[in-house]
């Protein structure tokens, strides 16, 4: 099953640009962080799943099949991961500060979608922001934009 998912992912997310693997890895790293945020409060709600699908749609031009494959692979990576560094280091190399702040806003959206900000969710956004070298002011402003 795992090999089928990987094969499907490789076949359907092929881009013509030479940096295709970099783009795919960035998408995967981003979606892993989205899924980790969804699971942070130990309650997976339909609203959280919907917002993640919406964020994937907004950030990446993927078909439904590609999105499904990306989500399956990201969930597997999330479960196997021992830390966030493997994901944040890639994002640090490729994303601008503006893109990193956009990612932090997306994480806040997932955290706030159920109307309750769990302290573990806030901790995760803070940790990811620190790993991405997002200034504390930008972190707070992103939270206020989403919460307000």
PLY file of the C-alpha trace (Angstrom):
ply
format ascii 1.0
element vertex 148
property float x
property float y
property float z
element edge 147
property int vertex1
property int vertex2
end_header
0.00 0.00 0.00
2.78 2.41 0.94
4.64 1.78 -2.31
1.43 2.38 -4.27
0.94 5.74 -2.55
4.53 6.76 -3.21
4.30 5.66 -6.84
1.05 7.54 -7.32
2.56 10.62 -5.68
5.65 10.48 -7.89
3.64 9.98 -11.07
1.02 12.63 -10.49
3.07 15.40 -8.94
5.73 15.43 -11.63
6.51 18.96 -12.74
8.42 19.91 -15.85
10.81 22.16 -13.94
14.17 20.72 -12.91
13.53 21.53 -9.23
10.46 19.31 -9.12
11.60 17.28 -6.12
12.24 20.46 -4.16
8.71 21.74 -4.82
7.17 18.38 -3.94
9.22 18.16 -0.74
8.12 21.67 0.23
4.49 20.75 -0.32
4.95 17.61 1.74
6.73 19.46 4.57
4.02 22.11 4.66
1.16 19.60 4.73
2.88 17.54 7.45
2.89 20.68 9.63
-0.79 21.29 8.80
-1.66 17.73 9.84
0.41 17.95 13.00
-1.52 21.07 13.98
-4.80 19.26 13.35
-3.75 16.39 15.62
-2.19 18.58 18.32
-5.28 18.77 20.53
-6.02 15.05 20.09
-9.35 15.87 18.42
-9.64 15.69 14.65
-12.72 17.61 13.60
-14.27 17.94 10.14
-13.74 21.73 10.26
-9.99 21.17 10.64
-9.92 18.75 7.73
-11.87 21.21 5.58
-9.53 24.10 6.35
-6.49 21.95 5.52
-8.02 21.02 2.16
-8.75 24.69 1.57
-5.18 25.70 2.48
-3.75 23.03 0.16
-6.00 24.30 -2.62
-4.94 27.92 -1.98
-1.22 27.19 -1.80
-0.71 24.46 -4.41
-2.28 23.79 -7.79
-3.17 20.14 -7.29
-5.95 17.91 -8.52
-8.17 16.01 -6.11
-6.12 12.84 -6.73
-2.84 14.67 -6.11
-4.22 16.22 -2.93
-5.38 12.82 -1.68
-1.97 11.29 -2.39
-0.17 14.23 -0.77
-2.34 13.95 2.36
-1.73 10.20 2.63
2.03 10.60 2.28
2.09 13.56 4.67
0.17 11.61 7.30
2.66 8.78 7.03
5.57 11.22 7.36
3.89 12.91 10.33
3.50 9.61 12.15
7.10 8.56 11.49
8.69 11.92 12.32
10.60 12.31 15.56
10.89 16.09 15.30
9.98 19.03 13.09
13.50 19.92 11.95
13.40 17.78 8.83
10.41 19.79 7.65
11.33 23.25 8.91
14.92 23.07 7.63
13.66 22.54 4.09
11.15 25.37 4.46
13.90 27.64 5.84
16.05 27.02 2.78
13.31 27.72 0.25
10.73 30.10 1.72
11.02 33.85 2.05
10.10 35.50 5.34
6.75 36.48 3.83
6.04 32.84 2.89
7.05 31.67 6.36
4.67 34.19 7.94
1.96 32.91 5.58
2.63 29.39 6.85
2.36 30.58 10.46
-0.97 32.24 9.61
-2.17 28.97 8.07
-1.25 27.11 11.26
-3.16 29.70 13.30
-6.19 29.19 11.03
-6.13 25.46 11.76
-5.72 26.11 15.49
-8.61 28.60 15.64
-11.05 26.84 13.29
-12.79 24.95 16.10
-13.22 28.12 18.16
-10.93 26.89 20.93
-7.22 27.61 21.11
-5.66 24.70 22.98
-2.39 25.48 24.78
-0.69 22.64 22.87
-1.77 24.24 19.59
-0.33 27.59 20.63
2.87 25.85 21.71
3.22 24.18 18.31
2.73 27.41 16.36
5.29 29.12 18.58
7.75 26.26 18.15
7.37 26.20 14.36
7.71 30.00 14.23
10.92 29.75 16.23
12.29 27.00 13.99
11.47 29.13 10.93
13.12 32.21 12.46
9.89 34.18 12.25
10.25 37.29 14.44
8.06 37.29 17.54
6.29 40.45 16.38
5.30 38.76 13.10
4.17 35.69 15.06
1.87 37.83 17.24
0.58 39.90 14.31
-0.27 36.70 12.40
-2.17 35.40 15.42
-4.08 38.66 15.76
-4.98 38.74 12.04
-6.42 35.24 12.23
-8.09 35.57 15.63
-9.52 39.01 14.92
0 1
1 2
2 3
3 4
4 5
5 6
6 7
7 8
8 9
9 10
10 11
11 12
12 13
13 14
14 15
15 16
16 17
17 18
18 19
19 20
20 21
21 22
22 23
23 24
24 25
25 26
26 27
27 28
28 29
29 30
30 31
31 32
32 33
33 34
34 35
35 36
36 37
37 38
38 39
39 40
40 41
41 42
42 43
43 44
44 45
45 46
46 47
47 48
48 49
49 50
50 51
51 52
52 53
53 54
54 55
55 56
56 57
57 58
58 59
59 60
60 61
61 62
62 63
63 64
64 65
65 66
66 67
67 68
68 69
69 70
70 71
71 72
72 73
73 74
74 75
75 76
76 77
77 78
78 79
79 80
80 81
81 82
82 83
83 84
84 85
85 86
86 87
87 88
88 89
89 90
90 91
91 92
92 93
93 94
94 95
95 96
96 97
97 98
98 99
99 100
100 101
101 102
102 103
103 104
104 105
105 106
106 107
107 108
108 109
109 110
110 111
111 112
112 113
113 114
114 115
115 116
116 117
117 118
118 119
119 120
120 121
121 122
122 123
123 124
124 125
125 126
126 127
127 128
128 129
129 130
130 131
131 132
132 133
133 134
134 135
135 136
136 137
137 138
138 139
139 140
140 141
141 142
142 143
143 144
144 145
145 146
146 147
